[in-house]
Amino acid sequence: AAGIAQNLGALRALATVGIQAGHMKLHARNMAVTAGANDDEVDKVVEIARASGRITATAIEAALEQVRHR
């Protein structure tokens, strides 16, 4: 019984982290579009912002500027 409880707890943690990560990626993409990124820029902007460890409007805008000035 204890093993099953541990397995269920581990599955729950994996599912929650995976869902949260996916949600944050979608949120970052939406923020990039709102900041004015075009289709070709969105993925690059999200990658830069996520690498900075901050998904904020300021981080997204800075990432967009970085992409546009390369």
PDB file of N, CA, C and O in Angstrom, chain B, residues numbered from 101:
ATOM      1  N   ALA B 101       0.831  -1.195   0.000  1.00  0.00           N
ATOM      2  CA  ALA B 101       0.000   0.000   0.000  1.00  0.00           C
ATOM      3  C   ALA B 101       0.873   1.255   0.000  1.00  0.00           C
ATOM      4  O   ALA B 101       0.569   2.237  -0.678  1.00  0.00           O
ATOM      5  N   ALA B 102       1.957   1.207   0.770  1.00  0.00           N
ATOM      6  CA  ALA B 102       2.832   2.378   0.828  1.00  0.00           C
ATOM      7  C   ALA B 102       3.491   2.635  -0.528  1.00  0.00           C
ATOM      8  O   ALA B 102       3.671   3.783  -0.935  1.00  0.00           O
ATOM      9  N   GLY B 103       3.849   1.551  -1.220  1.00  0.00           N
ATOM     10  CA  GLY B 103       4.459   1.698  -2.541  1.00  0.00           C
ATOM     11  C   GLY B 103       3.513   2.318  -3.543  1.00  0.00           C
ATOM     12  O   GLY B 103       3.915   3.157  -4.349  1.00  0.00           O
ATOM     13  N   ILE B 104       2.252   1.907  -3.496  1.00  0.00           N
ATOM     14  CA  ILE B 104       1.245   2.476  -4.403  1.00  0.00           C
ATOM     15  C   ILE B 104       1.055   3.959  -4.104  1.00  0.00           C
ATOM     16  O   ILE B 104       0.957   4.773  -5.021  1.00  0.00           O
ATOM     17  N   ALA B 105       1.003   4.306  -2.827  1.00  0.00           N
ATOM     18  CA  ALA B 105       0.841   5.709  -2.446  1.00  0.00           C
ATOM     19  C   ALA B 105       2.021   6.542  -2.943  1.00  0.00           C
ATOM     20  O   ALA B 105       1.837   7.661  -3.422  1.00  0.00           O
ATOM     21  N   GLN B 106       3.230   5.996  -2.829  1.00  0.00           N
ATOM     22  CA  GLN B 106       4.408   6.720  -3.313  1.00  0.00           C
ATOM     23  C   GLN B 106       4.353   6.889  -4.829  1.00  0.00           C
ATOM     24  O   GLN B 106       4.672   7.958  -5.349  1.00  0.00           O
ATOM     25  N   ASN B 107       3.949   5.837  -5.536  1.00  0.00           N
ATOM     26  CA  ASN B 107       3.850   5.915  -6.994  1.00  0.00           C
ATOM     27  C   ASN B 107       2.814   6.948  -7.418  1.00  0.00           C
ATOM     28  O   ASN B 107       3.052   7.729  -8.339  1.00  0.00           O
ATOM     29  N   LEU B 108       1.672   6.951  -6.751  1.00  0.00           N
ATOM     30  CA  LEU B 108       0.635   7.929  -7.087  1.00  0.00           C
ATOM     31  C   LEU B 108       1.112   9.347  -6.792  1.00  0.00           C
ATOM     32  O   LEU B 108       0.837  10.272  -7.557  1.00  0.00           O
ATOM     33  N   GLY B 109       1.819   9.515  -5.692  1.00  0.00           N
ATOM     34  CA  GLY B 109       2.367  10.828  -5.367  1.00  0.00           C
ATOM     35  C   GLY B 109       3.370  11.296  -6.403  1.00  0.00           C
ATOM     36  O   GLY B 109       3.384  12.468  -6.780  1.00  0.00           O
ATOM     37  N   ALA B 110       4.207  10.384  -6.861  1.00  0.00           N
ATOM     38  CA  ALA B 110       5.196  10.723  -7.886  1.00  0.00           C
ATOM     39  C   ALA B 110       4.518  11.070  -9.205  1.00  0.00           C
ATOM     40  O   ALA B 110       4.914  12.026  -9.871  1.00  0.00           O
ATOM     41  N   LEU B 111       3.505  10.307  -9.585  1.00  0.00           N
ATOM     42  CA  LEU B 111       2.767  10.599 -10.822  1.00  0.00           C
ATOM     43  C   LEU B 111       2.088  11.956 -10.747  1.00  0.00           C
ATOM     44  O   LEU B 111       2.086  12.718 -11.714  1.00  0.00           O
ATOM     45  N   ARG B 112       1.512  12.248  -9.593  1.00  0.00           N
ATOM     46  CA  ARG B 112       0.838  13.538  -9.425  1.00  0.00           C
ATOM     47  C   ARG B 112       1.839  14.682  -9.575  1.00  0.00           C
ATOM     48  O   ARG B 112       1.561  15.672 -10.252  1.00  0.00           O
ATOM     49  N   ALA B 113       2.989  14.545  -8.952  1.00  0.00           N
ATOM     50  CA  ALA B 113       4.015  15.582  -9.043  1.00  0.00           C
ATOM     51  C   ALA B 113       4.480  15.766 -10.483  1.00  0.00           C
ATOM     52  O   ALA B 113       4.642  16.898 -10.939  1.00  0.00           O
ATOM     53  N   LEU B 114       4.695  14.675 -11.198  1.00  0.00           N
ATOM     54  CA  LEU B 114       5.117  14.765 -12.603  1.00  0.00           C
ATOM     55  C   LEU B 114       4.057  15.436 -13.459  1.00  0.00           C
ATOM     56  O   LEU B 114       4.367  16.286 -14.293  1.00  0.00           O
ATOM     57  N   ALA B 115       2.812  15.053 -13.250  1.00  0.00           N
ATOM     58  CA  ALA B 115       1.721  15.622 -14.043  1.00  0.00           C
ATOM     59  C   ALA B 115       1.568  17.103 -13.755  1.00  0.00           C
ATOM     60  O   ALA B 115       1.373  17.892 -14.680  1.00  0.00           O
ATOM     61  N   THR B 116       1.652  17.495 -12.497  1.00  0.00           N
ATOM     62  CA  THR B 116       1.498  18.900 -12.128  1.00  0.00           C
ATOM     63  C   THR B 116       2.618  19.741 -12.711  1.00  0.00           C
ATOM     64  O   THR B 116       2.363  20.794 -13.295  1.00  0.00           O
ATOM     65  N   VAL B 117       3.847  19.292 -12.561  1.00  0.00           N
ATOM     66  CA  VAL B 117       4.992  20.037 -13.097  1.00  0.00           C
ATOM     67  C   VAL B 117       4.886  20.141 -14.609  1.00  0.00           C
ATOM     68  O   VAL B 117       5.123  21.208 -15.174  1.00  0.00           O
ATOM     69  N   GLY B 118       4.532  19.043 -15.272  1.00  0.00           N
ATOM     70  CA  GLY B 118       4.392  19.057 -16.727  1.00  0.00           C
ATOM     71  C   GLY B 118       3.309  20.002 -17.196  1.00  0.00           C
ATOM     72  O   GLY B 118       3.490  20.730 -18.171  1.00  0.00           O
ATOM     73  N   ILE B 119       2.188  19.993 -16.508  1.00  0.00           N
ATOM     74  CA  ILE B 119       1.080  20.878 -16.876  1.00  0.00           C
ATOM     75  C   ILE B 119       1.476  22.329 -16.645  1.00  0.00           C
ATOM     76  O   ILE B 119       1.205  23.188 -17.484  1.00  0.00           O
ATOM     77  N   GLN B 120       2.115  22.609 -15.512  1.00  0.00           N
ATOM     78  CA  GLN B 120       2.534  23.976 -15.223  1.00  0.00           C
ATOM     79  C   GLN B 120       3.548  24.471 -16.248  1.00  0.00           C
ATOM     80  O   GLN B 120       3.473  25.617 -16.692  1.00  0.00           O
ATOM     81  N   ALA B 121       4.486  23.622 -16.622  1.00  0.00           N
ATOM     82  CA  ALA B 121       5.496  24.020 -17.607  1.00  0.00           C
ATOM     83  C   ALA B 121       4.843  24.326 -18.947  1.00  0.00           C
ATOM     84  O   ALA B 121       5.189  25.310 -19.601  1.00  0.00           O
ATOM     85  N   GLY B 122       3.902  23.489 -19.353  1.00  0.00           N
ATOM     86  CA  GLY B 122       3.194  23.719 -20.609  1.00  0.00           C
ATOM     87  C   GLY B 122       2.373  24.991 -20.574  1.00  0.00           C
ATOM     88  O   GLY B 122       2.308  25.730 -21.556  1.00  0.00           O
ATOM     89  N   HIS B 123       1.745  25.240 -19.431  1.00  0.00           N
ATOM     90  CA  HIS B 123       0.939  26.451 -19.281  1.00  0.00           C
ATOM     91  C   HIS B 123       1.822  27.691 -19.343  1.00  0.00           C
ATOM     92  O   HIS B 123       1.457  28.681 -19.977  1.00  0.00           O
ATOM     93  N   MET B 124       2.978  27.644 -18.691  1.00  0.00           N
ATOM     94  CA  MET B 124       3.869  28.797 -18.699  1.00  0.00           C
ATOM     95  C   MET B 124       4.430  29.058 -20.096  1.00  0.00           C
ATOM     96  O   MET B 124       4.622  30.209 -20.486  1.00  0.00           O
ATOM     97  N   LYS B 125       4.689  27.999 -20.839  1.00  0.00           N
ATOM     98  CA  LYS B 125       5.177  28.185 -22.207  1.00  0.00           C
ATOM     99  C   LYS B 125       4.101  28.852 -23.058  1.00  0.00           C
ATOM    100  O   LYS B 125       4.396  29.761 -23.834  1.00  0.00           O
ATOM    101  N   LEU B 126       2.855  28.403 -22.917  1.00  0.00           N
ATOM    102  CA  LEU B 126       1.747  29.012 -23.652  1.00  0.00           C
ATOM    103  C   LEU B 126       1.574  30.467 -23.233  1.00  0.00           C
ATOM    104  O   LEU B 126       1.361  31.342 -24.073  1.00  0.00           O
ATOM    105  N   HIS B 127       1.666  30.721 -21.932  1.00  0.00           N
ATOM    106  CA  HIS B 127       1.535  32.080 -21.416  1.00  0.00           C
ATOM    107  C   HIS B 127       2.637  32.975 -21.999  1.00  0.00           C
ATOM    108  O   HIS B 127       2.371  34.107 -22.403  1.00  0.00           O
ATOM    109  N   ALA B 128       3.854  32.470 -22.039  1.00  0.00           N
ATOM    110  CA  ALA B 128       4.972  33.235 -22.592  1.00  0.00           C
ATOM    111  C   ALA B 128       4.751  33.528 -24.073  1.00  0.00           C
ATOM    112  O   ALA B 128       5.055  34.624 -24.542  1.00  0.00           O
ATOM    113  N   ARG B 129       4.227  32.558 -24.804  1.00  0.00           N
ATOM    114  CA  ARG B 129       3.941  32.767 -26.231  1.00  0.00           C
ATOM    115  C   ARG B 129       2.894  33.867 -26.403  1.00  0.00           C
ATOM    116  O   ARG B 129       3.037  34.738 -27.261  1.00  0.00           O
ATOM    117  N   ASN B 130       1.845  33.824 -25.588  1.00  0.00           N
ATOM    118  CA  ASN B 130       0.802  34.847 -25.662  1.00  0.00           C
ATOM    119  C   ASN B 130       1.362  36.224 -25.326  1.00  0.00           C
ATOM    120  O   ASN B 130       1.006  37.217 -25.961  1.00  0.00           O
ATOM    121  N   MET B 131       2.235  36.279 -24.333  1.00  0.00           N
ATOM    122  CA  MET B 131       2.855  37.552 -23.964  1.00  0.00           C
ATOM    123  C   MET B 131       3.734  38.079 -25.092  1.00  0.00           C
ATOM    124  O   MET B 131       3.766  39.285 -25.339  1.00  0.00           O
ATOM    125  N   ALA B 132       4.445  37.190 -25.778  1.00  0.00           N
ATOM    126  CA  ALA B 132       5.302  37.606 -26.890  1.00  0.00           C
ATOM    127  C   ALA B 132       4.467  38.212 -28.010  1.00  0.00           C
ATOM    128  O   ALA B 132       4.836  39.238 -28.581  1.00  0.00           O
ATOM    129  N   VAL B 133       3.349  37.580 -28.320  1.00  0.00           N
ATOM    130  CA  VAL B 133       2.457  38.103 -29.362  1.00  0.00           C
ATOM    131  C   VAL B 133       1.903  39.460 -28.935  1.00  0.00           C
ATOM    132  O   VAL B 133       1.843  40.390 -29.739  1.00  0.00           O
ATOM    133  N   THR B 134       1.501  39.572 -27.677  1.00  0.00           N
ATOM    134  CA  THR B 134       0.978  40.836 -27.158  1.00  0.00           C
ATOM    135  C   THR B 134       2.032  41.938 -27.227  1.00  0.00           C
ATOM    136  O   THR B 134       1.705  43.100 -27.466  1.00  0.00           O
ATOM    137  N   ALA B 135       3.289  41.573 -27.019  1.00  0.00           N
ATOM    138  CA  ALA B 135       4.385  42.548 -27.081  1.00  0.00           C
ATOM    139  C   ALA B 135       4.702  42.968 -28.510  1.00  0.00           C
ATOM    140  O   ALA B 135       5.450  43.922 -28.727  1.00  0.00           O
ATOM    141  N   GLY B 136       4.130  42.254 -29.493  1.00  0.00           N
ATOM    142  CA  GLY B 136       4.326  42.637 -30.883  1.00  0.00           C
ATOM    143  C   GLY B 136       5.199  41.708 -31.693  1.00  0.00           C
ATOM    144  O   GLY B 136       5.534  42.020 -32.836  1.00  0.00           O
ATOM    145  N   ALA B 137       5.578  40.573 -31.131  1.00  0.00           N
ATOM    146  CA  ALA B 137       6.409  39.621 -31.875  1.00  0.00           C
ATOM    147  C   ALA B 137       5.612  39.022 -33.026  1.00  0.00           C
ATOM    148  O   ALA B 137       4.436  38.691 -32.871  1.00  0.00           O
ATOM    149  N   ASN B 138       6.256  38.885 -34.178  1.00  0.00           N
ATOM    150  CA  ASN B 138       5.587  38.238 -35.304  1.00  0.00           C
ATOM    151  C   ASN B 138       5.811  36.731 -35.216  1.00  0.00           C
ATOM    152  O   ASN B 138       6.533  36.252 -34.342  1.00  0.00           O
ATOM    153  N   ASP B 139       5.193  35.995 -36.121  1.00  0.00           N
ATOM    154  CA  ASP B 139       5.264  34.530 -36.069  1.00  0.00           C
ATOM    155  C   ASP B 139       6.696  34.000 -36.079  1.00  0.00           C
ATOM    156  O   ASP B 139       6.997  33.006 -35.418  1.00  0.00           O
ATOM    157  N   ASP B 140       7.569  34.658 -36.820  1.00  0.00           N
ATOM    158  CA  ASP B 140       8.960  34.200 -36.914  1.00  0.00           C
ATOM    159  C   ASP B 140       9.766  34.503 -35.651  1.00  0.00           C
ATOM    160  O   ASP B 140      10.814  33.898 -35.425  1.00  0.00           O
ATOM    161  N   GLU B 141       9.282  35.435 -34.829  1.00  0.00           N
ATOM    162  CA  GLU B 141      10.028  35.858 -33.648  1.00  0.00           C
ATOM    163  C   GLU B 141       9.583  35.176 -32.354  1.00  0.00           C
ATOM    164  O   GLU B 141      10.359  35.088 -31.402  1.00  0.00           O
ATOM    165  N   VAL B 142       8.342  34.693 -32.313  1.00  0.00           N
ATOM    166  CA  VAL B 142       7.748  34.213 -31.060  1.00  0.00           C
ATOM    167  C   VAL B 142       8.595  33.147 -30.378  1.00  0.00           C
ATOM    168  O   VAL B 142       8.908  33.281 -29.195  1.00  0.00           O
ATOM    169  N   ASP B 143       8.971  32.098 -31.090  1.00  0.00           N
ATOM    170  CA  ASP B 143       9.731  31.006 -30.467  1.00  0.00           C
ATOM    171  C   ASP B 143      11.066  31.489 -29.908  1.00  0.00           C
ATOM    172  O   ASP B 143      11.475  31.079 -28.822  1.00  0.00           O
ATOM    173  N   LYS B 144      11.742  32.363 -30.653  1.00  0.00           N
ATOM    174  CA  LYS B 144      13.029  32.882 -30.198  1.00  0.00           C
ATOM    175  C   LYS B 144      12.859  33.746 -28.949  1.00  0.00           C
ATOM    176  O   LYS B 144      13.655  33.662 -28.014  1.00  0.00           O
ATOM    177  N   VAL B 145      11.815  34.575 -28.942  1.00  0.00           N
ATOM    178  CA  VAL B 145      11.542  35.439 -27.791  1.00  0.00           C
ATOM    179  C   VAL B 145      11.266  34.597 -26.551  1.00  0.00           C
ATOM    180  O   VAL B 145      11.808  34.867 -25.480  1.00  0.00           O
ATOM    181  N   VAL B 146      10.427  33.581 -26.697  1.00  0.00           N
ATOM    182  CA  VAL B 146      10.093  32.707 -25.567  1.00  0.00           C
ATOM    183  C   VAL B 146      11.339  31.989 -25.061  1.00  0.00           C
ATOM    184  O   VAL B 146      11.542  31.881 -23.852  1.00  0.00           O
ATOM    185  N   GLU B 147      12.163  31.506 -25.961  1.00  0.00           N
ATOM    186  CA  GLU B 147      13.390  30.799 -25.574  1.00  0.00           C
ATOM    187  C   GLU B 147      14.307  31.702 -24.754  1.00  0.00           C
ATOM    188  O   GLU B 147      14.841  31.280 -23.729  1.00  0.00           O
ATOM    189  N   ILE B 148      14.488  32.934 -25.199  1.00  0.00           N
ATOM    190  CA  ILE B 148      15.357  33.876 -24.491  1.00  0.00           C
ATOM    191  C   ILE B 148      14.776  34.217 -23.122  1.00  0.00           C
ATOM    192  O   ILE B 148      15.498  34.235 -22.125  1.00  0.00           O
ATOM    193  N   ALA B 149      13.475  34.486 -23.073  1.00  0.00           N
ATOM    194  CA  ALA B 149      12.839  34.840 -21.799  1.00  0.00           C
ATOM    195  C   ALA B 149      12.896  33.679 -20.810  1.00  0.00           C
ATOM    196  O   ALA B 149      13.176  33.882 -19.628  1.00  0.00           O
ATOM    197  N   ARG B 150      12.635  32.476 -21.286  1.00  0.00           N
ATOM    198  CA  ARG B 150      12.686  31.308 -20.392  1.00  0.00           C
ATOM    199  C   ARG B 150      14.107  31.072 -19.893  1.00  0.00           C
ATOM    200  O   ARG B 150      14.301  30.689 -18.739  1.00  0.00           O
ATOM    201  N   ALA B 151      15.096  31.295 -20.745  1.00  0.00           N
ATOM    202  CA  ALA B 151      16.492  31.117 -20.337  1.00  0.00           C
ATOM    203  C   ALA B 151      16.884  32.122 -19.253  1.00  0.00           C
ATOM    204  O   ALA B 151      17.753  31.846 -18.426  1.00  0.00           O
ATOM    205  N   SER B 152      16.240  33.282 -19.264  1.00  0.00           N
ATOM    206  CA  SER B 152      16.527  34.290 -18.239  1.00  0.00           C
ATOM    207  C   SER B 152      15.901  33.922 -16.902  1.00  0.00           C
ATOM    208  O   SER B 152      16.249  34.487 -15.865  1.00  0.00           O
ATOM    209  N   GLY B 153      14.971  32.967 -16.935  1.00  0.00           N
ATOM    210  CA  GLY B 153      14.312  32.540 -15.702  1.00  0.00           C
ATOM    211  C   GLY B 153      13.164  33.431 -15.291  1.00  0.00           C
ATOM    212  O   GLY B 153      12.601  33.267 -14.208  1.00  0.00           O
ATOM    213  N   ARG B 154      12.811  34.377 -16.150  1.00  0.00           N
ATOM    214  CA  ARG B 154      11.729  35.304 -15.818  1.00  0.00           C
ATOM    215  C   ARG B 154      10.756  35.380 -16.987  1.00  0.00           C
ATOM    216  O   ARG B 154      11.144  35.665 -18.120  1.00  0.00           O
ATOM    217  N   ILE B 155       9.496  35.121 -16.693  1.00  0.00           N
ATOM    218  CA  ILE B 155       8.457  35.299 -17.699  1.00  0.00           C
ATOM    219  C   ILE B 155       7.605  36.476 -17.235  1.00  0.00           C
ATOM    220  O   ILE B 155       6.552  36.303 -16.620  1.00  0.00           O
ATOM    221  N   THR B 156       8.082  37.660 -17.542  1.00  0.00           N
ATOM    222  CA  THR B 156       7.369  38.890 -17.207  1.00  0.00           C
ATOM    223  C   THR B 156       7.255  39.716 -18.478  1.00  0.00           C
ATOM    224  O   THR B 156       7.943  39.455 -19.465  1.00  0.00           O
ATOM    225  N   ALA B 157       6.383  40.710 -18.445  1.00  0.00           N
ATOM    226  CA  ALA B 157       6.234  41.575 -19.614  1.00  0.00           C
ATOM    227  C   ALA B 157       7.566  42.240 -19.948  1.00  0.00           C
ATOM    228  O   ALA B 157       7.932  42.354 -21.118  1.00  0.00           O
ATOM    229  N   THR B 158       8.281  42.672 -18.930  1.00  0.00           N
ATOM    230  CA  THR B 158       9.575  43.323 -19.145  1.00  0.00           C
ATOM    231  C   THR B 158      10.580  42.366 -19.777  1.00  0.00           C
ATOM    232  O   THR B 158      11.310  42.744 -20.693  1.00  0.00           O
ATOM    233  N   ALA B 159      10.618  41.127 -19.290  1.00  0.00           N
ATOM    234  CA  ALA B 159      11.546  40.129 -19.837  1.00  0.00           C
ATOM    235  C   ALA B 159      11.195  39.792 -21.280  1.00  0.00           C
ATOM    236  O   ALA B 159      12.084  39.633 -22.116  1.00  0.00           O
ATOM    237  N   ILE B 160       9.909  39.682 -21.574  1.00  0.00           N
ATOM    238  CA  ILE B 160       9.463  39.384 -22.938  1.00  0.00           C
ATOM    239  C   ILE B 160       9.829  40.534 -23.871  1.00  0.00           C
ATOM    240  O   ILE B 160      10.318  40.304 -24.977  1.00  0.00           O
ATOM    241  N   GLU B 161       9.596  41.767 -23.430  1.00  0.00           N
ATOM    242  CA  GLU B 161       9.927  42.928 -24.261  1.00  0.00           C
ATOM    243  C   GLU B 161      11.430  43.017 -24.507  1.00  0.00           C
ATOM    244  O   GLU B 161      11.862  43.335 -25.615  1.00  0.00           O
ATOM    245  N   ALA B 162      12.228  42.737 -23.476  1.00  0.00           N
ATOM    246  CA  ALA B 162      13.688  42.756 -23.633  1.00  0.00           C
ATOM    247  C   ALA B 162      14.139  41.665 -24.599  1.00  0.00           C
ATOM    248  O   ALA B 162      15.032  41.883 -25.418  1.00  0.00           O
ATOM    249  N   ALA B 163      13.524  40.500 -24.500  1.00  0.00           N
ATOM    250  CA  ALA B 163      13.865  39.399 -25.407  1.00  0.00           C
ATOM    251  C   ALA B 163      13.501  39.757 -26.842  1.00  0.00           C
ATOM    252  O   ALA B 163      14.247  39.443 -27.769  1.00  0.00           O
ATOM    253  N   LEU B 164      12.365  40.410 -27.030  1.00  0.00           N
ATOM    254  CA  LEU B 164      11.950  40.822 -28.373  1.00  0.00           C
ATOM    255  C   LEU B 164      12.945  41.824 -28.952  1.00  0.00           C
ATOM    256  O   LEU B 164      13.306  41.737 -30.126  1.00  0.00           O
ATOM    257  N   GLU B 165      13.383  42.765 -28.139  1.00  0.00           N
ATOM    258  CA  GLU B 165      14.392  43.729 -28.596  1.00  0.00           C
ATOM    259  C   GLU B 165      15.684  43.011 -28.982  1.00  0.00           C
ATOM    260  O   GLU B 165      16.322  43.344 -29.980  1.00  0.00           O
ATOM    261  N   GLN B 166      16.052  42.030 -28.181  1.00  0.00           N
ATOM    262  CA  GLN B 166      17.274  41.265 -28.460  1.00  0.00           C
ATOM    263  C   GLN B 166      17.154  40.522 -29.785  1.00  0.00           C
ATOM    264  O   GLN B 166      18.102  40.501 -30.570  1.00  0.00           O
ATOM    265  N   VAL B 167      16.011  39.918 -30.041  1.00  0.00           N
ATOM    266  CA  VAL B 167      15.788  39.180 -31.293  1.00  0.00           C
ATOM    267  C   VAL B 167      15.843  40.134 -32.480  1.00  0.00           C
ATOM    268  O   VAL B 167      16.419  39.807 -33.518  1.00  0.00           O
ATOM    269  N   ARG B 168      15.257  41.285 -32.331  1.00  0.00           N
ATOM    270  CA  ARG B 168      15.183  42.232 -33.450  1.00  0.00           C
ATOM    271  C   ARG B 168      16.504  42.922 -33.743  1.00  0.00           C
ATOM    272  O   ARG B 168      16.700  43.431 -34.846  1.00  0.00           O
ATOM    273  N   HIS B 169      17.402  42.950 -32.790  1.00  0.00           N
ATOM    274  CA  HIS B 169      18.680  43.637 -33.004  1.00  0.00           C
ATOM    275  C   HIS B 169      19.842  42.681 -33.200  1.00  0.00           C
ATOM    276  O   HIS B 169      20.997  43.050 -32.984  1.00  0.00           O
ATOM    277  N   ARG B 170      19.544  41.458 -33.606  1.00  0.00           N
ATOM    278  CA  ARG B 170      20.612  40.487 -33.894  1.00  0.00           C
ATOM    279  C   ARG B 170      21.077  40.650 -35.304  1.00  0.00           C
ATOM    280  O   ARG B 170      21.971  39.929 -35.747  1.00  0.00           O
TER     281      ARG B 170
END
